[in-house]
Amino acid sequence: MTEVTVLIPKPVDEVFAILADGWSYGHWVVGSTHIRRVDSNWPQVGSRIHHSVGAWPLMVQDSTAVLEVESPHLLELQARLWSFGQARIRMELSARDSGDTLVRMIETVTHGPAALMPDRVLALLLGPRNDESLARLKDLAVSRYSAEG
């Protein structure tokens, strides 16, 4: 399990709106290079984002599905990357008295070769990537809502 957090200076509903926009994942999820399709009922349980991961010509096409959603505080996903495995990614959003949002991202590898690695090794591999993803999410939240008013 790998856990990272970020404090975003925006309200919970504005941050969750980005998670609820499946087309935004290509902008903030590190490694996601192309969103091919988003199910029309995203982010309802069972809906999927169909994406590509990697750099051309070594791109792998797969999908990420919603396992649980409690808008605007929780989104849990099952991310797949064919042949490499699967992971559960839990995004927990908590409102702060200041109006900011604390985002907690917990990734647990559930299948594939990485599931055999010790947690400390996974944390070294996944932690920096997930920190960068949350930094991008923060930038997107701040720039999106600052531009709109």
JOBELKA-V396464 format. One line per field, one symbol per residue. ss: DSSP state (A for helix, B for strand, O for the rest). psi: psi as a letter, one per 30 degrees, with the letter a starting at -180 (. if undefined). A space follows every 50 residues. Layout:
ss=???
psi=???
This chain:
ss=OBBBBBBBOOOAAAAAAAAOOAAAAAAAOOOBBBBBBBOOOOOOOOOBBB BBBOOOOOOBBBBBBBBBBBOOOBBBBBBBBOOOBBBBBBBBBBBOOOOO BBBBBBBBBBBOAAAAOOAAAAAAAAAAAAAAAAAAAAAAAAAAAAAAO
psi=kkkllkkkhlleeeeeeeefjfffefffjkfjfkjekkkfgkhlkfllkj lkkakkghkkkalklkekkikhfkjkljkkjkffalkkjkjkkkklfffl kkkkkjkjkflaefffkkeeeeeeefeeeeeeeeeeeeeeeeeefeff.
